[in-house]
């Protein structure tokens, strides 16, 4: 079966939004690699993402956001998280925050944790889709253990009709993965080094009147 593919333009994004709202899985370009996403409220949607990737459940999935304003609808935004988001979004920073206790999230999304990873990517496509369909659970567009697909043809070859639509934005930009900072506790901790240097994050925190001595896990 040939996967439906549309160009990453205004018309194509409208189709992708409709597919998401109908409960489908969309492969979409981001500022690094392609991802596969599903609408957050889709029953069993997170589990289907795992199934498409052939990945064992248990590891949480981050949410891609339209803008920093969506973060507060999902998580508890600390001063550190707010400062880092203002300085680094859109961009290569994933911020881990505590889940809002009054917001129900699918258990499979967080892997049973009380925290959630959030990011505003530096690419218009996922931001446009998240603006209309809400924060998007998104994981890389590949079978677990295989390299990320670099383009629409690669996605179709790896995932086949496991996805309902491919939003074709050409070849993936590539580059380093996002830096991940856990801001859920009293002291932020860098969980993964990546696109944004720890030194820059420390400077952002100092400018916000916060300690600029980020701990790096591991």
Buried (B, 14 or more C-beta within 10 A) or exposed (E): EEBEBBBBEEEBBBBBBBBBBEBBBBBBBBBBBBBBBBBBEBEEBBBBBBEBBBBEBEEBBBBBBBEBEBBBEBBBBBEBBBBBBEBBBBBBBBBBBBBBEEEEBBEBBBBEBEBBBBBBBBBBBBBBBBBBBBBBBBBBBBBEEEEBBBBBEBBBEBBEEBBBBBBBBEEBBEEEBBBBBBBBEEEBBBBBBBBBEBEBBBEBBEEBEBEBEBEEEE
